[in-house]
């Protein structure tokens, strides 16, 4: 699980209502979530949150969001608070 694979891409992301950003590359990152090891393809977007994770990935990882209370759960585990950035976006914290 120590291999990073960078790939050229040309993908446009729309978020924040009328905001869009283009990703020129992606990286395959090793992840450990809810006791499971695997890889996640992440798109590198200039001037954006360090990691933009789309809904299909959240669903595949069995992550459920409670947007009203800003909390999340992974695979039915305990609900935890999710920090938000200055524009209300959800951000991750390193552990």
N, C-alpha and C positions, 0 to 999 in steps of 0.2 A: 504494500500500500504506500510506497514511497515514490511513485512515478507521477510526474506532472507532464501532461501532454498539451502543448499549445497548438492551436489550429487557427488559420486565417478564416474569417467569416465576413459576411456582409448582411447584417440583420438589423432591422429597425424595430425599436421598442417604443410603444406609446404608454405613458403613465402620467398620473397627476392631472388628468383632465385633458388639457391641450398641449402637454409637453411630450416631445419625442426625442430619442437619442439613438444614434447608430453605434453598433458594436463592430469593431474591425477584427477582433480576435476573441477566441474563447479558450478556456483552460479546463482540463479534466482534473478535478481535485479529489483526493481521497477524503472520505468523510466517515465519521463514527456517530451515528444517531440512534438513540433508543436501543443500544446494545447491538446494532447491526453495522457491519463494515461494508463499504461500497465506494462508488465514485459518483460524482455529480459534475455535469458539464455546466460551467459558469461563463457568462458573457462579460467581457471587460468593457465597461462603458465609461468614457471620459466624463469627468465632472458629475458623477452620479454616486449614489451610495456604493460602498466598496463591493457589494455583492447583491445583484438583483435576482431574486428567486421567483419564478413564475408559479402560477396555480397548479399546473400539472405536476411539478416537482413536489410541491407541498402535499398534494393528494397521494402521490406515490410513496412519500415518506410517512403517510398517515398522520399528518400534522393538521390539527383543527384549530381554527382561530375563533375567539370571541371578541369581535370588533368593538362591541359596546363597552367591555371592561378591559380591553387591551391585554388579553391573556391568550395563551396557547397551551395545547397539550400534544404530546407525541405518543401515538399508538395507545391512546386511552390512559396514559400516565397522569400524574398530577398536573393541575393547571398552574402555570407560572406566568408572572408579569412579563410583558414584552416592552422594552424601552422604545420610545419614538424619537425621531430626529426633529430638527427645527421646523420642517415642513409637514410634520405629522406622519412621516414614513416610518415603517417598522425597521429598527436597526438591531443588529446582533451585538453581543458582547463576547469577548474572548474569555475563556475559562482556563 
